[in-house]
Amino acid sequence: MKNNESPPVDSPQYALTLFITGATPRSVKAVENVQAFCGRELEGRYELEIVDLYTNPDRAQPANVIVAPTLIRHAPKPVKLLVGDMSDTQRLQSTIVV
């Protein structure tokens, strides 16, 4: 979306959380891959929260995260999870996009 454009009314809004572990190579790659995918496929229709489990370890248990990187799609329902460096765009597509 550019300037004051808004997404079409019938487009789903996506709420995502990416859990990472510091600046490890897998975490850095996961952040880059998710940001690129969302910018390309969900432009203007997503909120991405990045949680570093080294600085916020208390966030792992309520989200049932036991490995990182983990991406959680909170909305639209149902909740979906994807584990790994997020380099497989087919898996990202099938996990995130409704």
N, C-alpha and C positions, 0 to 999 in steps of 0.2 A: 504494500500500500504506500502510496506517495501522498504527501501533504495531508489534506483533510478527507481523503477517500476513506470510506468505511467498507467492510466486507459485506457481501450480499446478505440480506436478512436470513435466508435459509441456510447459510453456511455454518457448520458447527464451529464452536469455539473450543479450543484445546487447552487443557491445563496439564502441564508436564512437570515432573521433578526428576532431575538427574543427580544421582548420588555418586560422588567420586571420592578418591582417596588422594588428596593433595595434588601435586604436579607430576605424578608418575606418567610415564609415556602412554599407558592405556587410558588414564584419566584425561590427559590432554587431547588424545585422539578422539575420545568419546565426546568431549565438549565440542571440538571442532566439527565432528560429523553430525551431531544433533543440531547445532546451530546452523550449519549449512543446509541440512535437510529441511528444517523448519522454515528457514528464510526462503527456500526455493518452493516448497510444497504447501506451506501453511501461512504464507505472507499475510500479516495483519490479523491472523485468527488464532494466535497462540500466546500463552504465557509460559515461560520456561524458568523454573527455579533451579539453580545449581547449588547443591549442598555438599560441602566438603566434610566428610566424616572424620577427618583428623581434627578439625576445629569444632565440629558439632556432632560428636558421637551419640549424643542423646536423641538425635533424630532417626537413627537407624531402627531401633526396636519398635516404635509405634508404626513405622512404615513396613515392618517385617523384612527389612533389608539385611541380608547376611553376607553378600558379596558386592563388590563394586568394580567397575561401574554398573549401576542399575538405573534404568529409565522406567518411570512409572507414569502412565497416562491416567490421570484422575477423572478427566472429563474429555469427551462425553463418556458416559457409562457404557459398558462395564469397564472397571479398572483393568488395565493390562500392564504387564511387566516385560522388560527386555533386559537381558544381562549380556555384557561384553563391551567391546570398544565401539560398537554402533557403526562398524564399517560396512555391514551388509545392508544395503539400501532396500532390498526386497523385504527383509525382516522388519526394518524400520517402517516401511510403508504398510505392511500388514498389521503391525502392532499399533501404530499411531492413527492412521487415517481410517475414518469410518466409511 
